[in-house]
Amino acid sequence: MALLEVRNLGISFGGLQAVSGLDLTIDSGHLYGLIGPNGAGKTTAFNMLTGMYRPTEGTITFDGVNITGKDPEYISKAGIARTFQNIRLFSAMSVLDNVKVGMHNRVTYGMFDGVFRTKKYHRREQEMNEKAISLLKVFGIGDKADYAASQLPYGQQRKLEICRALASDPKLLLLDEPAAGMNPNETAELMETVRKVRDEFGIAILLIEHDMKFVMGICEDITVLEYGKIIAHGDPDTVANDPEVIKAYLGGDDEN
């Protein structure tokens, strides 16, 4: 059974059909790309998968459970985490605390324990601190745990956001343009980080990205959207040489 199965997924806003007929199949440990020109519907698809938008048609099955139309908290607890196109960190909070925020759906102590600082509270907080430090070390920023998030360079802030998403113990991680705003060196480093995340944590990754070198160098399968519809699917070589994909990205002569 596939980890994620999306069938005929679509959504309309008033009279505008933003996405239609979207099919995706992602297995555990799969590295998958969703690409397309600006306005193709990629982030809209992410918003449906994470419960921010309610689809008007189709189904989303995750780990054998129909999650279509479920709210973001339910979907997060089910095992889907995401990052955003624009970094959304708590800039004044420490790097460590930003990661711990990602564990909110795994907190096992109640209000009483939190207010009165019981043994259960201290034990769980220690476990969370240790897990957060461990995650930060994977990303090479374990020594920055006490920094404010705003003090990190841009590339490390991107890493921190991915780290926070991983703190929720996801089975599927959605990355929305993780290389946006990065220089070539940062992008190359991020590619290695994403591979490392997949290999070390054994989770599936679905990413949106405009940097074609990044996508072609890291993804095993790619689906291409244009105007909310699939125009191509396959491995990187197949997609890169597809005439419809080339036309969508580079334009074409309508008379030919």
C-alpha positions as MATLAB code, in Angstrom:
seq = 'MALLEVRNLGISFGGLQAVSGLDLTIDSGHLYGLIGPNGAGKTTAFNMLTGMYRPTEGTITFDGVNITGKDPEYISKAGIARTFQNIRLFSAMSVLDNVKVGMHNRVTYGMFDGVFRTKKYHRREQEMNEKAISLLKVFGIGDKADYAASQLPYGQQRKLEICRALASDPKLLLLDEPAAGMNPNETAELMETVRKVRDEFGIAILLIEHDMKFVMGICEDITVLEYGKIIAHGDPDTVANDPEVIKAYLGGDDEN';
ca = [
       0.000    0.000    0.000;
       1.278    3.454   -0.931;
       1.842    5.927    1.894;
      -0.060    8.676    0.058;
      -2.658    8.163   -2.643;
      -4.300   11.205   -4.213;
      -7.063   10.534   -6.717;
      -8.800   13.078   -8.966;
      -8.163   15.846   -6.434;
      -9.478   19.276   -7.264;
     -10.616   22.570   -5.830;
     -12.443   25.577   -7.207;
     -12.713   29.095   -5.842;
     -15.977   30.534   -7.101;
     -15.865   29.915  -10.833;
     -12.093   29.349  -10.952;
     -10.884   25.750  -11.066;
      -7.481   26.071   -9.396;
      -6.572   22.364   -9.438;
      -8.341   19.461  -11.132;
      -7.709   15.767  -11.722;
      -4.597   15.608   -9.564;
      -3.279   12.062   -9.033;
      -0.237   11.284   -6.866;
       1.128    8.036   -5.460;
       3.991    8.279   -2.981;
       5.601    5.340   -1.194;
       7.440    5.416    2.116;
      10.953    6.776    1.663;
      10.069    8.235   -1.724;
      11.569   11.554   -2.902;
       8.982   13.164   -5.151;
       8.794   16.511   -6.936;
       5.762   18.615   -7.852;
       6.737   21.336  -10.310;
       5.215   23.789  -12.755;
       5.245   27.456  -13.794;
       4.045   30.192  -11.436;
       0.315   29.861  -10.805;
       0.243   26.181  -11.779;
      -1.492   25.165   -8.529;
       1.404   23.598   -6.651;
       0.979   25.384   -3.325;
      -2.800   24.993   -3.610;
      -2.206   21.234   -3.830;
      -0.028   21.395   -0.691;
      -2.757   23.339    1.104;
      -5.280   20.598    0.300;
      -2.926   17.849    1.450;
      -2.369   19.610    4.787;
      -6.002   20.555    5.444;
      -5.640   24.290    4.913;
      -7.992   24.037    1.929;
     -10.926   21.628    1.656;
     -11.002   19.886   -1.748;
     -14.183   20.186   -3.803;
     -13.537   16.854   -5.503;
     -11.388   13.756   -5.194;
      -9.840   11.857   -2.282;
      -6.650   11.873   -0.214;
      -5.693    8.585    1.436;
      -2.750    8.637    3.832;
      -1.351    5.496    5.415;
      -4.580    3.678    4.581;
      -6.898    6.342    6.069;
      -9.096    8.762    4.124;
      -8.022   12.232    5.314;
      -9.908   14.251    2.681;
     -11.180   17.487    4.205;
      -9.704   16.823    7.659;
      -8.375   19.797    9.607;
      -4.632   20.631    9.825;
      -4.265   19.367   13.402;
      -5.716   15.966   12.492;
      -3.456   15.710    9.443;
      -0.385   16.747   11.443;
      -1.079   14.071   14.035;
      -1.621   11.551   11.231;
       1.960   12.173   10.133;
       2.141   14.924    7.492;
       4.350   17.958    8.147;
       5.260   20.889    5.922;
       7.430   23.936    5.490;
       6.318   27.141    3.767;
       7.488   29.135    0.773;
       8.164   32.095    3.092;
      10.078   31.131    6.227;
       7.752   31.103    9.237;
       9.950   30.906   12.295;
       9.414   32.528   15.682;
      12.281   34.948   15.167;
      12.610   36.129   18.778;
      12.509   32.605   20.219;
      15.601   30.448   20.547;
      16.536   27.929   17.879;
      15.906   25.158   20.429;
      12.426   26.437   21.298;
      11.507   26.748   17.616;
      12.187   23.030   17.215;
      10.224   22.210   20.362;
       7.210   24.054   18.936;
       7.134   21.333   16.295;
       6.548   18.753   19.021;
       3.274   20.322   20.162;
       1.204   17.461   18.781;
       3.263   14.948   20.774;
       3.099   16.650   24.200;
       1.945   14.113   26.795;
       1.644   16.221   29.938;
      -1.467   18.211   30.827;
      -2.171   21.720   32.073;
      -1.810   20.674   35.712;
       1.685   19.325   35.086;
       2.654   22.464   33.165;
       1.352   24.902   35.784;
       2.794   23.107   38.812;
       5.981   21.891   37.107;
       5.497   18.280   38.168;
       8.037   15.487   37.735;
       6.172   14.408   34.600;
       6.566   17.917   33.193;
      10.310   18.080   33.879;
      10.877   14.568   32.523;
       9.007   15.299   29.303;
      10.706   18.684   28.844;
      14.098   17.023   29.210;
      13.142   14.428   26.593;
      12.004   17.185   24.238;
      15.223   19.158   24.750;
      17.331   16.090   24.001;
      15.350   15.270   20.883;
      15.538   18.884   19.650;
      19.320   19.022   20.140;
      19.676   15.706   18.339;
      17.715   17.034   15.351;
      19.712   20.256   15.266;
      22.955   18.265   15.174;
      21.710   16.379   12.099;
      21.442   19.752   10.369;
      24.801   20.975   11.625;
      23.351   23.723   13.825;
      23.426   22.010   17.221;
      25.836   24.663   18.473;
      23.268   27.376   17.677;
      20.556   26.049   20.022;
      20.605   29.126   22.267;
      20.682   31.663   19.429;
      17.562   33.594   18.520;
      16.208   32.212   15.248;
      16.648   35.640   13.651;
      20.423   35.449   14.278;
      20.866   32.515   11.907;
      21.944   33.074    8.298;
      19.201   32.561    5.716;
      20.302   29.058    4.714;
      20.363   27.915    8.333;
      16.914   29.389    8.928;
      15.661   27.164    6.094;
      17.294   24.194    7.794;
      15.711   25.152   11.109;
      12.258   25.220    9.534;
      12.783   21.716    8.147;
      14.117   20.630   11.526;
      10.986   21.963   13.246;
       8.778   20.061   10.792;
      10.687   16.850   11.533;
      10.127   17.355   15.263;
       6.505   16.273   14.792;
       7.695   12.778   13.729;
       6.115   12.877   10.254;
       5.856   10.004    7.807;
       5.601   12.494    4.928;
       7.381   15.852    4.749;
       6.162   18.529    2.324;
       8.776   21.119    1.372;
       7.468   24.274   -0.317;
      10.359   25.780   -2.314;
      13.074   24.919    0.215;
      15.845   26.390   -1.956;
      14.117   29.750   -2.517;
      16.526   32.641   -2.003;
      19.590   30.428   -1.610;
      22.903   30.877   -3.382;
      24.390   27.914   -5.324;
      26.519   26.730   -2.400;
      23.561   26.813   -0.001;
      21.403   24.998   -2.562;
      23.974   22.221   -2.999;
      24.245   21.853    0.769;
      20.457   21.712    1.072;
      20.282   18.932   -1.530;
      22.577   16.822    0.623;
      20.532   17.684    3.706;
      17.265   16.588    2.086;
      18.815   13.292    0.991;
      20.191   12.818    4.502;
      16.758   13.451    6.028;
      15.166   10.862    3.755;
      17.887    8.283    4.391;
      18.287    8.791    8.159;
      14.627    9.236    9.069;
      13.167    6.930    6.416;
      10.361    9.348    5.576;
       8.836   10.275    2.239;
       9.429   13.786    0.911;
       7.267   15.729   -1.533;
       8.732   19.037   -2.635;
       7.812   22.049   -4.729;
      10.769   23.853   -6.238;
      11.515   26.304   -9.067;
      15.219   25.464   -9.142;
      15.178   22.789  -11.853;
      18.741   21.671  -11.133;
      17.682   21.010   -7.550;
      14.584   19.039   -8.596;
      16.281   17.014  -11.313;
      19.239   16.248   -9.060;
      17.283   14.962   -6.108;
      13.820   13.656   -7.044;
      13.090   10.109   -8.155;
       9.695   10.937   -9.652;
       8.238   14.247  -10.797;
       4.734   15.443  -11.621;
       4.336   18.636  -13.636;
       1.313   20.924  -13.312;
       0.146   23.688  -15.620;
      -3.026   25.659  -14.929;
      -3.919   23.170  -12.202;
      -3.718   20.067  -14.401;
      -1.075   17.374  -14.832;
       0.803   17.690  -18.126;
       3.620   15.204  -17.433;
       4.847   12.596  -14.983;
       7.915   10.395  -14.775;
      11.562   10.235  -13.800;
      13.731   13.362  -14.180;
      15.010   12.499  -17.661;
      11.517   11.761  -18.981;
      10.112   14.998  -17.585;
      13.054   17.165  -18.693;
      12.621   16.037  -22.293;
       8.832   16.175  -22.435;
       7.698   18.680  -25.117;
       4.747   19.863  -23.027;
       7.022   20.602  -20.081;
       9.496   22.475  -22.265;
       6.649   24.512  -23.747;
       5.172   25.281  -20.298;
       8.482   26.609  -18.989;
       9.933   28.198  -22.108;
       6.804   29.099  -24.059;
       6.024   28.068  -27.630;
       4.641   29.208  -30.940;
       0.884   28.602  -30.881;
       0.858   28.397  -34.663;
       3.203   25.393  -34.700;
];
